[in-house]
Structures are given as C-alpha cells and as structure tokens.
Amino acid sequence: MILFDKQLNVFHLSNDQISYLLQIEEGGNVAHLYFGKKIAHYSGGYRYPRLDRSFSPNPPDSSDRLFSLDILMLEFPGNGFGDFREAAYTIRQSDGSRVSHFVFSDYQIQQGKPALAGLPQTHGADDGIETLILSLKDDVAGLELQLFYTIFEDAAVIVRSSKVINHGNQPVTIEQLASQALDFPNRPFDLIHLPGAWAKERQVTREPINRGIKRLDSKRGSSSHQQNPFAVLLEPNATEFAGECFGFSLLYSGNHETIIEKDPYQQTRVIMGINSHQFAWQLPPTESFQAPEAVIAYSEAGLNQLSATYHDFYDEHLIRGKYKKQERPILINNWEATYFDFNEEKLDALVDEAKELGIELFVLDDGWFGQREDDQTSLGDWFENEGKLASGLAGFAQKVHDKGLQFGLWLEPEMVSGDSELNRQHPDWLLQVPNRKPALSRSQYVLDFSRQDVRDHLYQQLSQLFDTVAIDYIKWDMNRSLSDIYSLLLDPAQQGEVAHRYLLGLYEFLEKLTTAYPTILFEGCSGGGGRFDAGFLYYMPQIWTSDNTDAIARLKIQYGTSLVYPPSTMGAHVSAIPNHQTQRATDLAIRGNAAMSGLLGYELDLTQLTAEEKAQIKEQITFYKKHRRLLQLGRFVRLLCPYEGNDAAWLYVSPDKKEAIVFYFRVLAEASAPLVTLKLAGLDPDLTYQSGGESFGGDELMQLGLYIDPHLAGDYATQRFHFVAKAPHE
C-alpha cells in the first residue's frame, strides 16, 4: 500500500480506491502531488513547474529565482521562511524567533498503526494497515517534525497526524501544530461545513471557495454546537450522487480550527487541527507534543459515497468495546415527564408503562444526587439524594431490573455548582483566573480536569456509585462552554496549555472509566449536540444528537450530522408536544419516523398518553425492534434534502441489498400541490422488491421512483416504505 520511488523521491500510498502522492523536493522540502482516485502508476511528470513569481522569495543559496515555497504545493507548510500563506505550525524558539524550516531527514514504513498516547484514535488489524512516518528536521532549532500517514486496505481515507520533538537544549513554545494540511492545485471548489447553535446543530452550509481565508473554529473548550470539526471540499457541480468530494474530520473534542485559503494562483489549502487561538505549549528539551488525528476521505461519486466511507470507517475503526456494531436498546428518559419533580411512585408508573410498551432501558435523569431539586445546586456531589427514592437508588435500580428493563443514570461530572459540598471543600478546583470571579453558565462552573486530584476524586465517587448501583447506561452531559481558562496549578507561562490539558485529562479519565466498566453503555451529551465529534466517539459509542427533539427541526439536524457520523451514533427521541424547544405540535407518526432515523428513545410522560397513542408507540417499538439492525447499521442514503425544499427523505439498505426502509417527510401542506416522485438509491437493479403487496424492480425504483401518497394530509406529514427482495423462485 505504501511505495517509495527512490528515483523520483516520491511516496505513493494507495489501495483499490485512492492514491496519495508526495515528493521530496529540492532542499528536502516535502511537496504534495495528488490525493484522489487511485492511479496505478506515477511517472513523475507532475512535478511542480518552475516559474519566477515576483515577490515570492527563494531559499538561501538558490541559483535562480524559479523555486519558491510561496507557490509550491506543500505537505506541511510553515511561515516565515518564504511561504506567506497560512501555516500548519508556529513554534517560538528561546531567542524569540518564530521561523522554522523543516526538511526531510528520514522515513519509516510500518505495518499497522502506531498508538497515540492519551488521544482518541482510529484502529484496526495490522495486516490491513500501513503507516508512513516522515521525519523532518530543523537543525538550527534542534527540532524534529514527524508526519504520520496511515492508509487502510478497506477504506478511501488517509489518517493524518503530526508530532514535534525537541532535541535541542532550550525549551520552545508551540503556538500552532495542525493535524494535517492539504494543498490542491488550481481548480474550483465549494465548501460544505456544519455551523449551528444550541438546538440547531450541524446546519449544512454550502458556499463557493473564493480568494482569501475562511476560518471555521470553536474557542469554547468543546467541539461545540456552533461549529463541528468537519468540512468538505467538493466540485461546484457535485451532488449527493455525483462529483468529487474531499472530507476532513478531526478526532478532537476541544478547541479546533479548519483554515481554508485560496491563494493568488487559485490553489486551495486546507489546514485542520487544534485551535491556535491562545494556544501555547511549552516543550522542554527531550519532550514531544502529539497533535490529534484527522481523517481525510475521498469520494468520486458525491456526498452519499463520502458519508458511506465515513460511516463504515468509524463503525469499524473508531467505535470500540462491547457496543461496536451492536444493536442499542430503546430507552425512556424521565426528564420531560417529571423534570426535577419525581419520587419513586411517579418513576414506578413510568417504568410499568415502559415495560408494557416494549421499552428496554429506563434512564433516570437529573435530580437523583446531592440536594439537587433545581439546577442551582449539587453538581459535584455524586452521591444519592437521600430520601428522594423510597427504595434508595440501588433498590430502585434493582426494581427496574426485576421488571425486565435495564437501568441508566444521568451525570455531569465535569461541572460543579457553587452551592455544593465539593465546591465548599475545594473552591480552588474550578477553572478560574486569580482575583477574578469566574463566569456562570446554567448556574454552574467548570472543574479543572487538567488536575490529577480533581480526576482522582471524581473517579472515586463514580466508581463507588457504579460498584453499588446496578447501572447499564450512563448519559454523560456537559451543559456549558469553558470560560476563565486558567489552572491554579500551572505556571503563568503554561496557561496557554490549559484548554488542551483539560481535554487530555478528560480523555484519560474516560479511558480509565470505560475500561473499568466495559458493560456500561455510555452516551455522550453536551446540552444535546455540543460535543458531537469523532474524538468523543472513541470513548462513547453514541451521542445525544440535539436537545431539540422537534421532528421537523431534527430533519435538518440529523441530515447534517449524517454527512460524517453514522446512524449508529445518533441518539434520537420521541418527545412531548408541544415541543419544548420549538413549541410545535407534530403527530406521533412523524416524531416516530424521525427518531427511528437514529437510536430510538422516548422522553415524555407515558402515563398521560391515550390508549390510541400507546398503541401507536407500541407499533413503533415493534417495528423498530424487528428492523433495528438495518436502521442502526445498514447503509444510510440521503434522497431529498430538507435545506433545498419542503421535503426530506432517506433510506437504509441492508449489506446484501435485499431489504430497504425508506422514510419520507413533508414539512408544510400545500393546496393544489404538485405530485412528489421519490427516486430510491442503493438498491440492486436486478432484484425484484415487494412492498405493501406490490412488486417493483430495483432498477424501476431507482430510475422511475414511486409517487408519494397524494392524499397525505396536513402539515408535518410522513410516509414509510419497507421493501424486501423476492426470492428467485417467487
């Protein structure tokens, strides 16, 4: 999969789907040649042309003016040595200079993939993976830059990361170190990215890439509702089903940035990694700093193929543990049913109704711990709120198990209330700037997870809880952004490290906790989807997609999320109406179909439902259980985009293409409306499918399609289709 042509000084990484080419240029500069559809052989004819560009400087001792780093397509560009474009790294040396120049020194080609200490990472069997490690050195600064490129036999992706090692005798300060950089030659591109807000996450935004610089980032201490660490460059005419697409996904849950620059010669540069804003990492002699991984993916057949690549890759090579490629339970969460106002009697009634309907997991949300009766108090006090449950927490959990359901709890361990035993005992454990009062958000502060004493205390609390209460599931919440980024244990010169050290501490904590309790299903949550990223999926196999449970709002949220994250990761609930975020009233049919398009759950008061509503929910649960594997792990294909019209549609196809489930959603009713034809995709054109007593050819369904029911009535309407291939003899 990885070859080095010593004559051309070219590395060629390839599998059956992609090729990635880079070249050691004159002076040891590492140039990028190509990333895209597989090519069988590279002849060497695509070396960057020599051309005198005025005001583009030349390296020292150049014999002419034809070679410049300012125009060359580079693998990992720096700044200050002749390239005036955006840089992938900035390192301040002990003399105050920020000029570094890394040149090729050596390389290794390894079977398998080296582990990244303390960071989320992709993984797989060594015999299907190869890694190229380029070693570049700056002898003046005494620094080494390692670039990692991993290719998998079965995926159209390259996994990139970088590391800086200080071989000198003076400390240096890393002010920026990207995970990857990729330069494209002169060609037009659009950019797709996923901005948003709380309850409006991952909104698909498409725009042309023009001259200048576009920065997509989060400075919130988390990957954030506001900007997901994912972007796509695609041909202007590319669609869901056609055109070249290049995806960039960062395995990181904190401050991130993606920089897109189109230079004066129409070349496009994409840089992705930890956000350089207020980042400053002190690197003493002999030590190293590792950047997180980025997964770059290629599709020659549009966005759906790009998404399929990410879905398969993350399901197989990112998710770990007991729940990898396993069906997930249907849950009921008591939050919207009771909020803080619950007792055992109320919960018993919910559990009984849940059992009757076929729900498999009961989740007790906020309010079970400390003195928690509202959101003003007790975060950090992860011990039972004595007296709230007559049987006690352990007794109630056992009661739930005795009724045949699993039991889960809500936690928010990274946060602390001002009014809490933990804060009264350890007020210094907050993120806080000396002599300043830290900002409140949702009536809570942030614990300094960079501190070992904080992590040890919380681990002791949680392990005691998990050892005494029979817990099957944890909802891990985080209901604010990080402010007042300062750690009282670190020197003033190290305060630029705090945001990243927080993440490293959290990752260490999660690794320890999930390893110690491998049977617990952990679901990430951050006010809904504020930390929905590939990094967090390494520790938790599913994430609450959004606090917005409105079926109509979810069409756009889940559509955007599906660009990169598989359905097996997206928590989705049928919630009460009027919806608590939008005040919209939708019927159970569309709420059910939207929630079934993820990991189905319920979050409403089952005791207040009518007999008809319970019958509907029971039917939804029966259908979902019967087709759960297909809906959670089948091939997901987007058909109609809710950002482009009044409709949305998608489908799930089994690996053998013998079964498919299609969901159609219409937002608003229209008088004298045109008929809607829905063309399917991903089926076998040679198979005959049955649905509702009718037979259809696979090619027929994909080329002609089918009419959506013209009598579908009212706003917020939905239709579901189930297709099963006929046996050859039928």
N, C-alpha and C positions, 0 to 999 in steps of 0.2 A: 504493500500500500504506500510506502514511502521510499522513493528512489533519489539518489544524489548523482547527478551527471557531473563528473569532475572536469570534463572538457568545457562544459558550458557554465559551470558553477551554479547549477540550477537544482533546486529541490522540487520534486513533484510528488504531492500527496494525492492519492486517487483511490476510488473504489468503483463499483459499477455505475455510480450515479454522478459523481463530481470529480473535478480536478482543482487543485490549488497549487500554484506555481510561484516560487520566489527565487530571486537570484542574488548572488554575492557580486556586487558591482565593484567598480574600481575604488580603491581606497578602503575596501572592506565594508562599504555601505550596503545595507540589505534592502533590495528593491522588491516591490511587489509586481508580479506579472499578470496573474489571472486567478480568478475564482469563479467557477460556474460549472456548466455541463461538462461531463467527462470528455477528455480528449485522450486518444490512445497514445500519442507521442508528441513531444515538443521538440522542434528542430532547432530552436534558438533564434528564429527570425523576428521575434517580437521584442527584442531588446529596445529599451527606451531610446529614441533618436537623440543624437547630439545636436544641439541648437543653441546659439548665443541669444539669450534673453537679457536685454539690458536691465540693469539694476538687480539681477539675480547673481549673487556672489559665487565665486568658485572656491573650492577647497585650497588650503595653503599648498604652495609648490605646484599648482596647476600649470601645465604647459600651454594651455589655450583657455578660451572662455566658453567652451561648449558643454561643460559638465557642471551642473549646479544642483544642490539639494533642494533648492527653492522650487524646482519644477518636477523633479523625479518623483515617480510613484514609490512610496516608501512603506516598509513593513511596520516600523515603529518610530515615527518621527519625533525629533527633538526640536528645540527652538534655541536660537542664539548662535548657531554655527552655520548659518546660510539658508535655513528654511524659515520663512516668515509666516508660514501657515500655522494653524492650530497644532499644538504638540500633544504627544501621548504621555510625556513625562516632564517634570521640572524638579531638579534637585539642587538645593542650595548648599554649597560647599563651605568649609570652615572659613575661607577667605571672603565669603560673601557673594561669590560669583554663582550664577545660575546657568552657566554654559557647560554643557556636557556633550561629548561626542563619542558614541558607542560604535565600535567597528567589529566586524566578525572576527572571532577568535577560534571557535571550535564548534563541533556539533556532536550530538548523540541521537541515535535512532533506537528506541526501546520498544520491546514487546510489552503491551499493556499500557498502563497509565499511572504515573507517579501520584501518590496521595498528596493532598493539600492539607497540611496540618491546621486544624481549627476552623476550616471553612467548608461550606456546602460544596458538593462536587458530584459530577457525573461518574458513573462506574460501569463495569461490565467484565466479562470474561477476557482474560489476557489474550487468548488466541484469536479474538476478533477485533483487537485494538492495537494501534501503533502510535507512538508519540515521538515527535521530533523536538529536540531541545537545542535551540541555538544559543550559544554563549557569545555575547558581545562584551567588549571591554573598553573602558576609558582609563588608560594607564596613568594619565595625568592626575585624575581624581582618585585612582585606586578603586574603581567601582566596576562591578560586573552586572550586566543585564542579561537575564535568561528569558527567552521567549519559548513558550510551550505551545505546540500544535498537536492535537490528538485527533486522529481520524478513526471512525468506527466502520467496520466492514458493512454494516447493515443500515447505514443512515447517511443522508445527504447533509451532513453537518461537519464542521470543524470546531473543536472546543479549544479556545484560546485562553491563556493567562500569561502573566509576567511576574518576574521576581527581580529585586535588586539586592546585591550582596556587597557589603562594604569591606573591601580588602585593604583599605588604607589605614593610617594610624590616627585619623581625625574623624570625629563624628560628622555626619551630613544630615540635612533635613530634606526629606521627600515631601514636596509640596503638591505633587501630582504624580500618580502612576496609574495609567489606564490598564484595563484588562486586555483590550485589543484595539488595533487601528487597521482600517482597510481603505485603500485608495482605489478609486475607479477612474478609468480614462474618460475622455470627453464623450459623454452620452447623456441624453435627457433622462431624468428620474422624477418620479413622485415620491413623496414621503407619507407613510402612514404611521401614526402614533396614537397613544391611548391616554389622553388627558382626562380629567374629571374633577369631582368634588365628592364630599361625603354624600351618600345616597345617589350618586350619579357617576359611578366609577367607570373607567375604561371606555370612554366615548370615542368611537372611531373617527379620526380626523385625517383627511387626505388633502395634501397640498403639493403644488409643484416645488421642486428644489431650484431656487434661483441663486444668483450670485450673492455671496455673503455667508454669514454664520447663523445657524439655528441651534439653540441650546435647549434640550429637554432635560429637566432635572427635578430632584427633590432635595430640599435643605431641612427637612422636617424630622430627621433622625430615623425615618422609616421609608420604605419604598413609596408609600403614600397613596391616598385617594387621588391626589392632584396630578400625578404623572407616573405611569407604570414604567419600569425599566425594560422597555421593549420598543423596537422600531422596525419598520420595513422600508427598504428602498425597492421600488418596482418601476417597470416601464410605464410610461404615461397611458398606454392603451391596455395595460394588464387588467384582468378581471378576476373573479373568483375561479375561473376555469381556464384562463389563458394568460400567457406572458411571463417574463422572467421576474422573479421576486427574490430578494435577499433579506433574511431576517436576522435580527440582533437581539439576543435575550441575555440579561445579566443575572447570574446566580448570587444575588446580594439583596439584603433586606433593609439596608440603611440608605444614607445619602448617596445618590447616584447621579451621573450625568451622561448624556449622549450628545455629542457635538457633531453637527453636520456642516461641512464647509464646501462650497463650490468656489474654486479659485479663479483667477483671471483667465485661465485657459480651459475653463469648463470641466476641469477634473473635480471629482467629488471625494471628500474624505469623511469617513465615519469613525469617531472615537467613542469608546464606551468604557466606563469604569466607575470607581468611587468618585464622588463629587469632590473637586479640588477646592470648593468654597471653604475657607477657614480650616483646611486640612493641612497639617504639618506634622510629619512623623520623624522623630529623632532616631537616627540609625547609627548606633555606635560601631566602632571597628569590630569586625568578625561577625556581625549580625546581619540578618536578611529581612526583607519585607516582601510578602507574597500578596499579589492582587487577586481578587476573586475571579472565578471563571466566567467567560462569556461564551455562549453557544451561537455560532453563526450558521445559518441554514440557507439552502438554495432550493428553488423550485423553478422548473421550466414551464409549468402548466398552471400558473395562477396561485391565488391565495389559499384555496382549499388544499392544494397539494402541499404548500408551505405549512399550513396548520397541521395536516396529517403527519408531516415529518416531525414537527414538534410534539404532537400528541403521542405518537408511537415512541419517540425518543425519551420523553420524560416519563411515560408509563414504565418503560423498560429500564432506562439508565439513570433515573433520578430518584423516583419513589423507592423506598426501601421497606424492609420489615414484613411483618405478618400481613399487612393490608395491601402489599404490592399486587396489582392485578386481581384483587379480590373484591367480591361484592360487598358493598357497605350497607349498614342497616338503615331502615326507615325510622325516623325519630319523631318524638313530640317534645317540644320545649315549652315550659310553663310560662315564659316571660310575658307574652301578650295576654295570657289567660289571667294572670294574677299580679304581675309586676312584683313589688316587694310584699304585697299583702297576701301572704299564704300561711296556711297551717297544714298539719298532716291530713286533716279531714278533706280540705279542698284538693290536696295533691292525690289522695287516695281515689277521689272521684275521677280525676283526670286519668290516673293510671288504669282504672277499671274500664273507662270508656276507650282508652287507647288499646287495651287488650282485646276488647270486643271488635274493634275495627281492624285489627291485624297489625298495629304498630309494634315495632320490635325493641325500641330503646326510649326510655324516659330520661329527659335531661332536666335537672334542677338548676335553674339559672340563678342570677344574682339574689343575695339576701340570706343565704344559709349560714354565714360565718360572722364572727365577732359580735358587734352590736348593730349590725347592718339592717336598718329599717328604711333607709333612703340612701341617696348617693353622696351624702356629706361625710360619711364615716366608715371606718373599719377596714378599708383596703390595707393589706399588710398583715392583718390578724387572721391567718388562715387556720382557725380552729372553730369548732362548732358554735353557732349561736344558740346557747343552751336554752332549752325550754320552747324553742320555736316548733320543733317537731316532737310530738309526744313520745315516739319510739326512739328518739335520737337519730342522728344521721346514719349511723351504722345499722340500726334497727330498721329504719325506713328503706335503706338500700336493700337489706335482706328481704323485706316485704315485697319490694318491686321484683326482685329475682324470683321469689316464691310464686309470683303471679305470672312468671314466664317472660318477663321483659328484662332487658339489660338496663343498667343504671349509669347515668353520667352526671357530671358537675361542671358548672361554670367557674372559671378562675381568671383573675387578672393580676398575676404575680409581679409584673414589672412596675406596678404603681403602688402608691401609698396615700392614704388620707391624712390630712393634718390632724384630724380627730381619730387617732388610732394608738393602740398600745405600742406598736412598732415605732411610730414617729416620736412618741413621747420618750421612748428609751434610746432612740438613735436618730436624733434630728440631723445629724451630720451625714446620714446615708442618702440624702436627696442629691440629685443634680442641682447645684446652686453655686452662684458666684459670691465670693466673700463680700460681706457688707451690703448685699442686695437681697431683697425678698424675692424668691422665685415666683414665676408666673403660675397661676392656677389655670387649669383647663378641666372642665367637667368636675370641678371641685376636688381635683386630685393633683398630686405631684408625681415625679418620676424618680424611681430608685436608681442609684448609680450602679448599674450592672457591670461596670468595669472593675468593681471592688470584689475581691475574693470573699471578704467577710459577709457582704450582702448576699452573695450567691450561696455561701455555706449555710447561712441562717435560713434562707428560703428553702433550700433543699431539705434541710432537717424538718421544716414544717410540712412540706409537701410529702416527703417520704413517710412521715408519721401518719398523715392523712390517708395516703394510698395503702399503707400497711394495715390500717384499722377499719377502713370502709371498702366494701367490695365495689370497685369502680371499673367500668368497662370503657368509658369515654370521657374525655376532657375537652371542653371548649375553652381555648386559651385566648383571652381577649386582651386588647391594648387600646384604651379609649382616649388617647390624646397624642399629639406630636411632642417631640422632645424640644424643650427650650432650656435656657440657662445652662448651656453645655459647659460644664466645669466640674472637675473632680477634685475634692479636697485632699486626696491622697497623692496627686501627681504634682510635680514641679511646675512652676509657671511656664517653662519652656516646652512642656509636654501637653499643654491644654489643647493644642490642635489635634491630639490623638484621641480625645475622649469619645467622640461620636463613633469612631471605628472600634475603639476598645469596648464600648458598650455592646456593639454587635458581636465582637469576639467572645465577650463574657456570656452573652445570651446564647450564642451557638454552643459554647462549652457546656452551659447549664442544660440546654435541651438535649445534647448528645448524651450526657450523663443520665438524665431523667428518662428519656425514651429507651435507652439501653437497659436501665434497671427495671423498667415496667413495659416490656415489649408487647404485652397483650392489650394494653390500653390503646384505644383509637383516639389520637389527638387531632383536633380540628383547630386550625389557626383562625384567628379573628382579630380585627383591629377596627372597631366601630364598623363592622362589616368588612369591606374590602380594602382597608388602608394598608395592608401588608400582604397583598396577594402577589407573590413573586416566586420565581423558581428557587431561590435560596431557601425560603421557608418550607417549600415542599420537600426538601431533603429531610427535614425533621418531622413534618406533619403531612400525611398523605392527602389531606383535604383542607380547604379553606372556605370560610363563610364568604360568599361572593359579594354581598352588599347588605347593609341594613335596610335598604329599600326592597321590600318584599312585594311591591305592587307588580302584578303580572305584566302590565304594559311597559312600565319603566324597565323591568327585567329583560324585556326583549332586546333592548339596546345594550344593556349592561352585559348580559350573557353572550350576546353576539360578539361584542368587542373582546370579552375575556377569551372566547373560543379561538381567537386568532392565534393564540400561542399556548393556552393552557387547556388540557384535556377535560372532557366532561366528568371524568372520574375524580376530579379535584374540586368541583364547584358545588358547595353546599347551597341548597335552594329549598325554600319553604312555602307551603300554602299558609297564608296568613289571614287574619281577621279583616272584615270590611266594615265601614270604610277604612281603606288602608291607612296605617298610622303615619306614613311618610307623605303620601300624596292626597289623602282623603278621597281617593277614587274607589268606587264600588264596582267590582267585577264579579262574575259568577264563578262557581266552583270549577266549571269546565276549563276555563282559560287559566285560572290560578293553578289547577292541577297539571295541565299540559306544560305550562311554563316551568313549574317546579320539577316535573318529571324530566325536563331537559337538563337536569343536574342531578345531585344527590338528594332524593326526595325526603322532605321532612314536613312537619306541621307545627305551627306556632299560633294557636288560637284556643279558645275555651271550648273543648269538646262537649262539655256538659250543657252548653247553651245552644247547641245545634238542633235543628228539627230532624225528625225521622228521615225525611227526604234527603237532607244534607248528609246525614250519617251514611245513608245508603250510597250516595254519590262517592263519598270518601272511601267507603269500603270497596267500591268498584275500582277506584283509582289505585288503591293499595294492592288489590288482587292483580290488576293488570301490570302494575309496576313490578311486583314480585315475579310474575311469570316471565317478564321480559327484562329483568333487571340487568343481566349480564350484557345484553345488547345495548341497553340505554346507557350503561356506565362505561363499557369498554369497547363498544362497537365503533366502526368508522363513522365519524361525525362529518356531515357535509352541509354547508350553508347554501340555501337555494334563493331566498328573497331577502333583501337587506332592509331592515327597518329604518335605516338612515336615508333611504332613497325613495320611500313611498309609504303607502298606508298599510302595507303588508309585511309580514315576516314569515319565513319558512325555513325549516331544516329537516334533515333526516339522519337516521342511524342505520348502518348496513352491517350485517354480520361478516366476519372474515371470509366465509365461503360465498358470500353474496346471495345466499338463499333466503334471507329474511331481511325485511326493512320496515322501519316505523317512521312515518312522516308526520310532522306537526306543521299546521298552517295557522297563522294568527292574523286577524284583521283588526285594526285599531278602531276606525270610525265607520259607521254605516253611511251609505250614500244613496240618495234617490236616483232612480234610473242609472244604476251603476253599470259600468262595463263588466263583462264576464272576465273572470280570472282563470287563466290557464297556468297550471303548475307543472313545469317540466322537472322530472327527477334526475338524479345523477348517481353514479357509483354502482349501478346495478350490472348484472350480467346480461348483455344484449341477446344472448342465445337462450336464456331461460324464460319460461312462462310463469308468471306470478298470479296468485289468487288473492282477492280481497273482496270481502262482502259478497261472496257468491259469484263474482265476475272474474274472468281471466284476462290477463294483459301480457303482452310480450315485453321483455326488459327493454328492447330497443324502442318499442312503442311508447313506453312510459317516459323514456329519456328524450325521444325525438318529437313526439306529439304531446305528451303530457296528459294531464287529466283536468277536467273542469272542477273548480271549487264549487261546492253546492250553491247554486244561485239563490236558494231560499234561506241561506244562512242569515239570521235576523239580528239586528241591533248592533250597537257599539260593542267592541271588545269580544268579538266572536272568534271561535276556533274550530278547527276540524282535524281529526286524527285518522290516519290510514295505517293499516297493517297489511303488508304484502308477504306472502310465503310462496316460495317456488314449488311448483307442482313436481311430483316425481315423474320421471321419464315415461313410465307406463300409463300414467293417468290420461 
